[in-house]
Amino acid sequence: MNSSFQVAARHSVSVVTPVYNGEASIAELCQRLSEVLPRIATEYEIILVNDGSRDRSWETISELSSRFATVRGLNLMRNYGQHNALLCGIRAAKYDVIVTMDDDLQHPPQEIPRLLEQLEQGFDVVYGAPEAERHPPLRALASRITRLALGSAIGMDLAKNVSAFRVFRTGLREAFVSYHSPFVSIDVLLTWATTRFAAIPVVFQPRHSGSSNYTFTKLVRHAFDMMTGFSTAPLQLASLIGFGCTLFGIAVLIYVVGRYFLEGSIPGFPFLASIIAIFSGAQLFALGVIGEYLARIHFRTMKRPVYVVRSVSGEPKDLR
């Protein structure tokens, strides 16, 4: 047995995987996990959270949980989003270390021992950062926008290594046990609990089947939600624009007064109209940013649920 397995054997592990139209891959994922986890964990479980799939994912999950005692299934009422489904599984985990990974087999289970070994070096969260990302140009642009948005909330040094393949200590969830907003970012919530983050390079595998469910529009929307839900950067930007417009207005005033004294005339209507347009645009931008924050407050006061579980397969059955 190598050193990675010796270090990892001190843990009990919960693997949490959100599933969306993953019928073709989740059985293979469970098979691969069942080959790796018994060698590195004292106890383990595989939690599959069906996030409103439109294929037979839930039927496959139910079959797997009936065949294997280590597989548990949570079936959500509808599609809430990857991070909401992850939060559901994280709250249901019962072991001392949580591993999160996608359902498309891009995250290799054989790399879990390396992540756990790094966790033992005094860290609380360890990411498996992709050595190389291969996306179409539009998707790559959306990913960069998302990382910039995440960086505004947790810092760019951390954001550049963030991925859905991560391990962390289960006790960290106590920092966000009372979080109930429908806008969820697991990575931001983890920063509420610790600053001990690390990342190691991992070779991601090609998708088992299908294509990514994250379109350009969804990624940009997710980025916008992170900026307005977990960061004050947009408000600061609006303040800077307002301050810049104020300085510009002072400069215009000096120009107008100076021209009056030097030439005895002032610019006409087109000049005045352009100035009004600049200031009106700045004001509308600032109001729009403030409106987004007010909308977030409105949704939280409505107490809209983060997720709702329709049914459960596997043990335990008393999920809250």
Contacts in CASP RR format, 6 or more apart in sequence:
PFRMAT RR
TARGET T0000
AUTHOR 0000-0000-0000
METHOD contacts of the structure
MODEL  1
MNSSFQVAARHSVSVVTPVYNGEASIAELCQRLSEVLPRIATEYEIILVN
DGSRDRSWETISELSSRFATVRGLNLMRNYGQHNALLCGIRAAKYDVIVT
MDDDLQHPPQEIPRLLEQLEQGFDVVYGAPEAERHPPLRALASRITRLAL
GSAIGMDLAKNVSAFRVFRTGLREAFVSYHSPFVSIDVLLTWATTRFAAI
PVVFQPRHSGSSNYTFTKLVRHAFDMMTGFSTAPLQLASLIGFGCTLFGI
AVLIYVVGRYFLEGSIPGFPFLASIIAIFSGAQLFALGVIGEYLARIHFR
TMKRPVYVVRSVSGEPKDLR
1 39 0 8 1.000
3 117 0 8 1.000
4 40 0 8 1.000
4 113 0 8 1.000
4 114 0 8 1.000
4 116 0 8 1.000
4 117 0 8 1.000
5 39 0 8 1.000
5 40 0 8 1.000
5 113 0 8 1.000
7 113 0 8 1.000
7 116 0 8 1.000
7 117 0 8 1.000
7 120 0 8 1.000
8 40 0 8 1.000
8 41 0 8 1.000
8 112 0 8 1.000
8 113 0 8 1.000
8 116 0 8 1.000
8 117 0 8 1.000
9 39 0 8 1.000
9 40 0 8 1.000
9 41 0 8 1.000
9 42 0 8 1.000
10 42 0 8 1.000
10 120 0 8 1.000
11 40 0 8 1.000
11 41 0 8 1.000
11 42 0 8 1.000
11 95 0 8 1.000
11 96 0 8 1.000
11 97 0 8 1.000
11 116 0 8 1.000
12 41 0 8 1.000
12 42 0 8 1.000
12 43 0 8 1.000
12 44 0 8 1.000
12 95 0 8 1.000
12 96 0 8 1.000
12 97 0 8 1.000
13 37 0 8 1.000
13 40 0 8 1.000
13 41 0 8 1.000
13 43 0 8 1.000
13 44 0 8 1.000
13 45 0 8 1.000
13 95 0 8 1.000
13 97 0 8 1.000
13 98 0 8 1.000
13 99 0 8 1.000
13 112 0 8 1.000
13 116 0 8 1.000
14 44 0 8 1.000
14 45 0 8 1.000
14 47 0 8 1.000
14 93 0 8 1.000
14 94 0 8 1.000
14 95 0 8 1.000
14 97 0 8 1.000
14 98 0 8 1.000
14 99 0 8 1.000
14 170 0 8 1.000
15 33 0 8 1.000
15 37 0 8 1.000
15 44 0 8 1.000
15 45 0 8 1.000
15 46 0 8 1.000
15 47 0 8 1.000
15 98 0 8 1.000
15 99 0 8 1.000
15 100 0 8 1.000
15 101 0 8 1.000
16 47 0 8 1.000
16 49 0 8 1.000
16 86 0 8 1.000
16 89 0 8 1.000
16 90 0 8 1.000
16 92 0 8 1.000
16 93 0 8 1.000
16 98 0 8 1.000
16 99 0 8 1.000
16 100 0 8 1.000
16 101 0 8 1.000
17 26 0 8 1.000
17 29 0 8 1.000
17 46 0 8 1.000
17 47 0 8 1.000
17 48 0 8 1.000
17 49 0 8 1.000
17 100 0 8 1.000
17 101 0 8 1.000
17 102 0 8 1.000
17 103 0 8 1.000
18 49 0 8 1.000
18 51 0 8 1.000
18 81 0 8 1.000
18 82 0 8 1.000
18 85 0 8 1.000
18 86 0 8 1.000
18 102 0 8 1.000
18 103 0 8 1.000
19 26 0 8 1.000
19 48 0 8 1.000
19 49 0 8 1.000
19 50 0 8 1.000
19 51 0 8 1.000
19 53 0 8 1.000
19 57 0 8 1.000
19 61 0 8 1.000
19 85 0 8 1.000
19 103 0 8 1.000
20 50 0 8 1.000
20 51 0 8 1.000
20 52 0 8 1.000
20 53 0 8 1.000
20 57 0 8 1.000
20 79 0 8 1.000
20 81 0 8 1.000
20 82 0 8 1.000
20 85 0 8 1.000
20 103 0 8 1.000
20 213 0 8 1.000
21 53 0 8 1.000
21 54 0 8 1.000
21 55 0 8 1.000
21 57 0 8 1.000
21 213 0 8 1.000
22 53 0 8 1.000
22 55 0 8 1.000
22 57 0 8 1.000
22 60 0 8 1.000
22 103 0 8 1.000
22 104 0 8 1.000
22 209 0 8 1.000
23 53 0 8 1.000
23 55 0 8 1.000
23 56 0 8 1.000
23 57 0 8 1.000
23 60 0 8 1.000
24 208 0 8 1.000
24 209 0 8 1.000
24 210 0 8 1.000
25 103 0 8 1.000
25 104 0 8 1.000
25 105 0 8 1.000
25 208 0 8 1.000
25 209 0 8 1.000
26 48 0 8 1.000
26 57 0 8 1.000
26 60 0 8 1.000
26 61 0 8 1.000
26 64 0 8 1.000
26 103 0 8 1.000
27 60 0 8 1.000
27 64 0 8 1.000
28 105 0 8 1.000
28 208 0 8 1.000
29 103 0 8 1.000
29 105 0 8 1.000
29 109 0 8 1.000
30 46 0 8 1.000
30 48 0 8 1.000
30 64 0 8 1.000
30 68 0 8 1.000
30 71 0 8 1.000
32 105 0 8 1.000
32 108 0 8 1.000
32 109 0 8 1.000
32 110 0 8 1.000
33 46 0 8 1.000
33 109 0 8 1.000
34 46 0 8 1.000
34 68 0 8 1.000
34 70 0 8 1.000
35 109 0 8 1.000
36 109 0 8 1.000
36 110 0 8 1.000
36 112 0 8 1.000
36 113 0 8 1.000
37 44 0 8 1.000
37 46 0 8 1.000
37 70 0 8 1.000
37 109 0 8 1.000
37 112 0 8 1.000
38 44 0 8 1.000
40 112 0 8 1.000
40 113 0 8 1.000
40 116 0 8 1.000
41 95 0 8 1.000
43 95 0 8 1.000
44 70 0 8 1.000
44 95 0 8 1.000
45 70 0 8 1.000
45 71 0 8 1.000
45 72 0 8 1.000
45 93 0 8 1.000
45 94 0 8 1.000
45 95 0 8 1.000
46 68 0 8 1.000
46 70 0 8 1.000
46 71 0 8 1.000
46 72 0 8 1.000
47 72 0 8 1.000
47 73 0 8 1.000
47 74 0 8 1.000
47 89 0 8 1.000
47 92 0 8 1.000
47 93 0 8 1.000
48 61 0 8 1.000
48 64 0 8 1.000
48 65 0 8 1.000
48 71 0 8 1.000
48 72 0 8 1.000
48 73 0 8 1.000
48 74 0 8 1.000
48 103 0 8 1.000
49 73 0 8 1.000
49 74 0 8 1.000
49 76 0 8 1.000
49 85 0 8 1.000
49 86 0 8 1.000
49 88 0 8 1.000
49 89 0 8 1.000
50 57 0 8 1.000
50 58 0 8 1.000
50 61 0 8 1.000
50 73 0 8 1.000
50 74 0 8 1.000
50 75 0 8 1.000
50 76 0 8 1.000
51 76 0 8 1.000
51 79 0 8 1.000
51 80 0 8 1.000
51 81 0 8 1.000
51 82 0 8 1.000
51 84 0 8 1.000
51 85 0 8 1.000
52 75 0 8 1.000
52 76 0 8 1.000
52 77 0 8 1.000
52 78 0 8 1.000
52 79 0 8 1.000
52 80 0 8 1.000
53 79 0 8 1.000
58 75 0 8 1.000
61 71 0 8 1.000
61 73 0 8 1.000
61 75 0 8 1.000
61 313 0 8 1.000
62 73 0 8 1.000
62 313 0 8 1.000
64 71 0 8 1.000
65 71 0 8 1.000
65 72 0 8 1.000
65 73 0 8 1.000
65 313 0 8 1.000
65 314 0 8 1.000
66 313 0 8 1.000
66 314 0 8 1.000
69 314 0 8 1.000
69 315 0 8 1.000
71 314 0 8 1.000
72 92 0 8 1.000
72 312 0 8 1.000
72 313 0 8 1.000
72 314 0 8 1.000
72 315 0 8 1.000
73 312 0 8 1.000
73 313 0 8 1.000
73 314 0 8 1.000
74 88 0 8 1.000
74 89 0 8 1.000
74 92 0 8 1.000
74 309 0 8 1.000
74 312 0 8 1.000
74 319 0 8 1.000
75 309 0 8 1.000
75 310 0 8 1.000
75 311 0 8 1.000
75 312 0 8 1.000
75 313 0 8 1.000
76 85 0 8 1.000
76 88 0 8 1.000
76 307 0 8 1.000
76 308 0 8 1.000
76 309 0 8 1.000
76 310 0 8 1.000
77 307 0 8 1.000
77 308 0 8 1.000
77 309 0 8 1.000
77 310 0 8 1.000
78 308 0 8 1.000
80 182 0 8 1.000
80 306 0 8 1.000
80 307 0 8 1.000
82 164 0 8 1.000
83 184 0 8 1.000
83 185 0 8 1.000
83 186 0 8 1.000
84 182 0 8 1.000
84 184 0 8 1.000
84 306 0 8 1.000
84 307 0 8 1.000
85 307 0 8 1.000
86 100 0 8 1.000
86 184 0 8 1.000
86 186 0 8 1.000
87 179 0 8 1.000
87 184 0 8 1.000
87 186 0 8 1.000
87 189 0 8 1.000
87 306 0 8 1.000
87 307 0 8 1.000
88 306 0 8 1.000
88 307 0 8 1.000
88 309 0 8 1.000
90 98 0 8 1.000
90 100 0 8 1.000
90 170 0 8 1.000
90 173 0 8 1.000
90 186 0 8 1.000
91 173 0 8 1.000
91 177 0 8 1.000
92 319 0 8 1.000
93 170 0 8 1.000
94 316 0 8 1.000
95 170 0 8 1.000
96 169 0 8 1.000
96 170 0 8 1.000
96 171 0 8 1.000
97 116 0 8 1.000
97 119 0 8 1.000
97 167 0 8 1.000
97 168 0 8 1.000
97 169 0 8 1.000
97 170 0 8 1.000
98 167 0 8 1.000
98 168 0 8 1.000
98 169 0 8 1.000
98 170 0 8 1.000
98 173 0 8 1.000
99 112 0 8 1.000
99 115 0 8 1.000
99 166 0 8 1.000
99 167 0 8 1.000
100 164 0 8 1.000
100 165 0 8 1.000
100 166 0 8 1.000
100 167 0 8 1.000
100 186 0 8 1.000
101 107 0 8 1.000
101 109 0 8 1.000
101 164 0 8 1.000
101 165 0 8 1.000
102 164 0 8 1.000
102 165 0 8 1.000
104 207 0 8 1.000
104 208 0 8 1.000
104 209 0 8 1.000
104 210 0 8 1.000
105 205 0 8 1.000
105 207 0 8 1.000
105 208 0 8 1.000
106 204 0 8 1.000
106 205 0 8 1.000
106 206 0 8 1.000
106 207 0 8 1.000
106 208 0 8 1.000
107 128 0 8 1.000
107 164 0 8 1.000
107 165 0 8 1.000
107 202 0 8 1.000
107 204 0 8 1.000
107 205 0 8 1.000
108 202 0 8 1.000
108 203 0 8 1.000
108 204 0 8 1.000
108 205 0 8 1.000
111 128 0 8 1.000
111 165 0 8 1.000
111 202 0 8 1.000
112 167 0 8 1.000
114 200 0 8 1.000
114 202 0 8 1.000
115 126 0 8 1.000
115 128 0 8 1.000
115 165 0 8 1.000
115 166 0 8 1.000
115 167 0 8 1.000
115 200 0 8 1.000
116 126 0 8 1.000
116 167 0 8 1.000
118 126 0 8 1.000
118 198 0 8 1.000
118 200 0 8 1.000
119 126 0 8 1.000
119 167 0 8 1.000
119 168 0 8 1.000
119 169 0 8 1.000
119 198 0 8 1.000
121 198 0 8 1.000
122 196 0 8 1.000
123 196 0 8 1.000
123 197 0 8 1.000
123 198 0 8 1.000
124 168 0 8 1.000
124 169 0 8 1.000
124 172 0 8 1.000
124 190 0 8 1.000
124 193 0 8 1.000
124 194 0 8 1.000
124 196 0 8 1.000
124 197 0 8 1.000
125 166 0 8 1.000
125 167 0 8 1.000
125 168 0 8 1.000
125 169 0 8 1.000
125 172 0 8 1.000
125 190 0 8 1.000
125 194 0 8 1.000
125 196 0 8 1.000
125 197 0 8 1.000
125 198 0 8 1.000
126 166 0 8 1.000
126 167 0 8 1.000
126 168 0 8 1.000
126 197 0 8 1.000
126 198 0 8 1.000
126 199 0 8 1.000
126 200 0 8 1.000
127 161 0 8 1.000
127 162 0 8 1.000
127 163 0 8 1.000
127 165 0 8 1.000
127 166 0 8 1.000
127 197 0 8 1.000
127 198 0 8 1.000
127 199 0 8 1.000
127 200 0 8 1.000
128 161 0 8 1.000
128 163 0 8 1.000
128 165 0 8 1.000
128 166 0 8 1.000
128 199 0 8 1.000
128 200 0 8 1.000
128 201 0 8 1.000
128 202 0 8 1.000
129 161 0 8 1.000
129 162 0 8 1.000
129 163 0 8 1.000
129 199 0 8 1.000
129 200 0 8 1.000
129 201 0 8 1.000
129 202 0 8 1.000
130 163 0 8 1.000
130 201 0 8 1.000
130 202 0 8 1.000
130 203 0 8 1.000
130 204 0 8 1.000
131 201 0 8 1.000
131 202 0 8 1.000
131 203 0 8 1.000
131 204 0 8 1.000
133 140 0 8 1.000
133 143 0 8 1.000
133 204 0 8 1.000
135 143 0 8 1.000
138 216 0 8 1.000
139 212 0 8 1.000
139 214 0 8 1.000
139 216 0 8 1.000
139 219 0 8 1.000
141 216 0 8 1.000
142 214 0 8 1.000
142 216 0 8 1.000
142 219 0 8 1.000
142 220 0 8 1.000
142 223 0 8 1.000
143 219 0 8 1.000
145 219 0 8 1.000
145 220 0 8 1.000
145 223 0 8 1.000
146 219 0 8 1.000
146 220 0 8 1.000
146 222 0 8 1.000
146 223 0 8 1.000
146 226 0 8 1.000
147 156 0 8 1.000
147 159 0 8 1.000
147 160 0 8 1.000
147 162 0 8 1.000
148 156 0 8 1.000
148 159 0 8 1.000
148 223 0 8 1.000
149 222 0 8 1.000
149 223 0 8 1.000
149 224 0 8 1.000
149 226 0 8 1.000
149 227 0 8 1.000
149 231 0 8 1.000
150 159 0 8 1.000
150 162 0 8 1.000
150 185 0 8 1.000
150 187 0 8 1.000
150 188 0 8 1.000
150 223 0 8 1.000
150 226 0 8 1.000
151 158 0 8 1.000
151 159 0 8 1.000
151 231 0 8 1.000
152 226 0 8 1.000
152 227 0 8 1.000
152 231 0 8 1.000
152 233 0 8 1.000
153 185 0 8 1.000
153 188 0 8 1.000
153 191 0 8 1.000
153 226 0 8 1.000
153 227 0 8 1.000
153 229 0 8 1.000
153 230 0 8 1.000
153 231 0 8 1.000
153 233 0 8 1.000
154 162 0 8 1.000
154 187 0 8 1.000
154 188 0 8 1.000
154 191 0 8 1.000
158 187 0 8 1.000
158 191 0 8 1.000
158 197 0 8 1.000
159 187 0 8 1.000
161 197 0 8 1.000
161 199 0 8 1.000
162 187 0 8 1.000
163 202 0 8 1.000
165 202 0 8 1.000
165 204 0 8 1.000
168 190 0 8 1.000
171 193 0 8 1.000
172 190 0 8 1.000
172 193 0 8 1.000
172 194 0 8 1.000
173 193 0 8 1.000
174 193 0 8 1.000
175 189 0 8 1.000
175 192 0 8 1.000
175 193 0 8 1.000
175 194 0 8 1.000
176 189 0 8 1.000
176 192 0 8 1.000
176 193 0 8 1.000
179 189 0 8 1.000
179 306 0 8 1.000
180 300 0 8 1.000
180 303 0 8 1.000
180 305 0 8 1.000
180 306 0 8 1.000
181 229 0 8 1.000
181 296 0 8 1.000
181 299 0 8 1.000
181 300 0 8 1.000
181 306 0 8 1.000
182 299 0 8 1.000
182 304 0 8 1.000
182 305 0 8 1.000
182 306 0 8 1.000
183 225 0 8 1.000
183 229 0 8 1.000
183 296 0 8 1.000
183 299 0 8 1.000
184 306 0 8 1.000
185 225 0 8 1.000
185 226 0 8 1.000
185 230 0 8 1.000
188 226 0 8 1.000
188 230 0 8 1.000
190 197 0 8 1.000
214 222 0 8 1.000
224 292 0 8 1.000
227 233 0 8 1.000
227 234 0 8 1.000
228 234 0 8 1.000
228 289 0 8 1.000
228 292 0 8 1.000
228 293 0 8 1.000
228 296 0 8 1.000
229 293 0 8 1.000
229 296 0 8 1.000
234 289 0 8 1.000
234 292 0 8 1.000
234 293 0 8 1.000
235 289 0 8 1.000
235 290 0 8 1.000
235 293 0 8 1.000
237 289 0 8 1.000
238 285 0 8 1.000
238 286 0 8 1.000
238 289 0 8 1.000
238 290 0 8 1.000
239 286 0 8 1.000
241 282 0 8 1.000
241 285 0 8 1.000
241 286 0 8 1.000
242 282 0 8 1.000
242 286 0 8 1.000
245 278 0 8 1.000
245 279 0 8 1.000
245 282 0 8 1.000
248 278 0 8 1.000
249 275 0 8 1.000
249 279 0 8 1.000
252 275 0 8 1.000
256 266 0 8 1.000
256 267 0 8 1.000
259 265 0 8 1.000
259 266 0 8 1.000
259 267 0 8 1.000
260 266 0 8 1.000
309 319 0 8 1.000
312 319 0 8 1.000
END
